[in-house]
Amino acid sequence: MSKTVAKADQRPSISTPRSAFERNWRLYIFEGIELAIFMISACVFTVFLDNPSYPAVHLIPNPALRRLLMGIAMGITAIFIIRSPIGKRSGAHFNPAITLTYLRLGKIDVWNAFFYVAFQFMGGVSGVAVSAIVLRNSLADPSVDYAVTSPGQYGTAAAFLAEFFMATLLMGAVLWISNRPAIANYTSYCVGILITLYILVFAPVSGFSINPARTTGSAVFADVWTAEWLYFIAPLLGMMIAAEIYLRIYGADRILCAKLHPDPKYPCPFLCHYPLHRHGPEPPMEA
């Protein structure tokens, strides 16, 4: 059998919607909360750094420097989410493209992936909703516009390529680091660093998303759906290609888990082959 194809006993069986929900509804909620936190952070820091009613725009007139600060803030937010107790339980995907890539890799079954994605979208919308209630007109101001993502001055093609490149590199880095026990605990820091650099370099090109649920959460309130399709296709395509490359180079046996931060202190719901990992009181996802 080709090493690029997972062995039959390595793939989760397809559960029913009811059994999946009854087993793992807490994890679905965690995924929604994680993206909600990410969106609240994005909205808050976008307001503070880009709304001219706040002092940052005047104290730091250089937009590149403000983007760097924004990148650092969002990178730290991502690290916090991945290393948080809920992130360590659910796997801290908080991105439909990541979940669907792990579905392709055989680490999560169809219905659990479906609920993960559904709650991620709900979390994205909820996070912006909470931000809108708290920040009000400051978030709706045209300078912020609900932290919406849309193609920049270089056009749709450039935005697509930017989102594709970022997603490919991010997923490749996650797979390479998280599947090496000696360095797996550094996965969150790698993600945080990449997010910081992505916002600094690519925010003017695509707005920086690589997350369909993140883009949808802002678009619902801003009512801006410009080239929305690319924020769905480019991240998923990039991550899927990264997964295929990883499979061809290292094989399915080197995909140990679907968690971004494997931690034996927390139960793993996935079909986990991680050394020293254990399944806790929550049963695995239809392993």
N, C-alpha and C positions, 0 to 999 in steps of 0.2 A: 504494500500500500504506500502511496506517495506520502511523504512526510508533511505535505502541505494540506492534507485532509485529516481532520481529527478522527480518531478511532471511534467506533460506534459506542464503546462504553465510556467515552469521554464527553458525550453530548447529553445535556439534560433532556428528558422526555418532555413532551408537550402536556402541560397541566390543563385543567379546565379553568375558566375564568373564576369560578366560585372558589375552587380549592386554592388557586393562586392568591386570591384576595384574602381568604381566611388565614392563610399562613403568613403572609408578608405585608399586610396592610400598613403596619407600622413603618416598614422600610419605604413604602411608597410615600407616606406622609413626610418622612425624613428627607426624601429627595425633593419634594416640593418646598420644604422649609429651607433647604440648602440653597436652591436657586432664588427663593424669595430674599434670603439674606444677601446673596450676591447682587440682586437687583436693587435692594435698598441701599447698599453700599455704593453701587454705581450711580444711583440717582443723587444721593447726598453729596458725594464728592464732585459730581458734575456740576451741581448747583454751586457749591462752594468755590470751585475753581474757574467756572465759565460764566456764571451769571454776573453781569456788571454791577448789580446791586450789592454784591459782596466784595470785600476788599482785595481778594486774591488777584483779580483781574488787573487791578491798579498797582498792587505791590509787586506782582510778577507779570510784567507785560509780555514777556517772551512766551509764546504759545508752546514751544517745544519743551520749555522747562515745566510749564503747567502740565503738559502731557506726561512728562516723566514722573511728576508727583502723583498724577492720576494712576499711572501704571504701577507705581510702588504701592499705592493704596489698594488697588484691585488685586495685585499680586499677594499682598499680605492677607486680604480677605479670602482669596482662594486657598492659601495655606491653612488659615484658621479653619475653614470649612472642611478641608480634607482631613485634617488632624483632630477635628472635634469628635466627641463621642458618637454623634449621629452620623458623621461622615465615615467613621471607622466601622459602623454597623451596616450602612446601606452600600458602601463602596465609594460614595462621594462622586458619582457621575455628574449629577445635576446638569446634564447635557444630553439631549436625545441622540446626537450623533455618536457619542461615546457608548451609550447603552446599546444602540443598534449595531455598532461595531463588535461589541462583546457578544451580541446575539449571533452574529456571523461567526465568531470564534468559538461558539458552542459553550459559553460560560453562563448563559442565562437563557431560559426558554421563552417561547413566543409570548405567552400571556403575562409573565412577569415583566418582560421587556415592554409590553403594551402599557401596563399600569405604571411602570417607571416613567415612560415617555409622557403619558397623560398627566401624571402628577407634576412632572417637570414643567409642562406648559402651564398648568394651574399655578404653580409656584412662581413662575415668571410674571404672570399677570397679577398675582396677589402682591408680590413685592413692589411692583410699580403702583398698585392701588394704595398700599399702605404709605408709600412715599408721597403720593399725591395728596393724601389726607393730611399728612404732617407738613409738607413743604408748600402745598397749595400753589399760588401763582408763581412762586419761585421756580417750581419744576415745569410749569406750563410756559414760562417765558421762552420766546423764540431762540434765545441763546442756548437754551438747554433742551427744550422740546421733548421732555420725558426721556432724555438720554437715548433718543432713537438712533438706530443705525441705518445709514443710507450711503450709496456710493458718493465718493468725494469728487474733487475737481478733475480727476483723471478718468472718470467715467466708469460704466458698468463692467467692462471687460477687465480693467485694472482691479476693480473691487473683487471680482470673481477670482482672479488669480491670487490676490492677496489672501482671501479667505481660504482658498484651496491650499496655498503654501503653508499658512499658519496651522491649519488643521492637520495636514500631513506630518509636519514636523512635531507638533504636539503629541499626536497619537504614537508616532514612532518613538519619541522620547519616553512616553509613559510605558509603552510595552517593553522597551529595552531596559529601563531602570526597575520597574515594578516586578519584573520576572527574574531578578537577580537578588537572592536573599541577602547578600552582603551589603547591598546598597539600596534595597527597596524602600527603606524608611526615608530616603532623600527624594522620593518621587514628588512629594508636595512642594519641596523647595524648587525643583526643576520647573514644575508647572508655574509657580509664582514668578520665577525669573523670566520665563518665556512670556507670560502675560504682561509683565512690566515692559519688556522689549517690544512686544507686539503693539501695545498702546502707543509707545513712543514713536515707533516707525510707521505703523500701518493704520493708525486711527484716521489720519487725513485721507487715506485711500479708500477704506471701506467702512470706517466707523468702529471697527473691531467688534466682531461678534463671535464667529466660529461656533455659534450655538443658536439653533433655530428657535428654541423656547425663549432665550434672552431677547432676541430681535422681536419676536411676537409680543412679548410682555410690554415693550415700549411702544410698538406700533399700534396696539389696541387703543392706547390713550392719546398718542400723538396723531392718530389717523393718517399716518404716513406709511404707505406700503410700496414705496419706490423700489423696484427690482427685488421684491421680497423673495422671489424664487431662488435667487443666488445664495441667500443666507440659509436656505434649506439644502440645496444641492451641493454647493462647494464644500461645506464642512463635512457632510456625510461622505462625499466622494473622496475627499482627501484622507479621511480617517480609514475608510475601507481600503484604499490603496496602500496606506501605511501598514495595515494589518496583513494584506496579501504579501507584501514584501517581507514582513517579519516571518510569516509562515514559510515562505519559500527558503529563507535563509536559515532559520532556526528550527522549524517544524512545530507541529501542534503540541508536542510534549513539553515545549518550553513556554507554554502559556499556562501559568500556574493558577491564576485567580483573576477575578474581574474587579478587585478592589484597588483603588489608587493608593491606599495605605494599608497593606496587610499587617495586622496586629493580632497575635495569638490571644490577647486578653479579651478580644471581642469575638462573638460568634460570627462565622462566615456563612452567609446564605447561598453562596454560589457553589458550583461544582469545583471545589477548591483542592488543588494538589500542592498547596504550599507547605513546606516543611514546618512541623510543629504547630500548624494551624489546627484548630479544633472547631467542631460544630457545637454551638452552645444550645441553650434551651429552645431556641427557635429552629425548627427543622430546615434543612437545606431546600433550595428551590428545585423541587422535583428532580433530585439528582439521579 
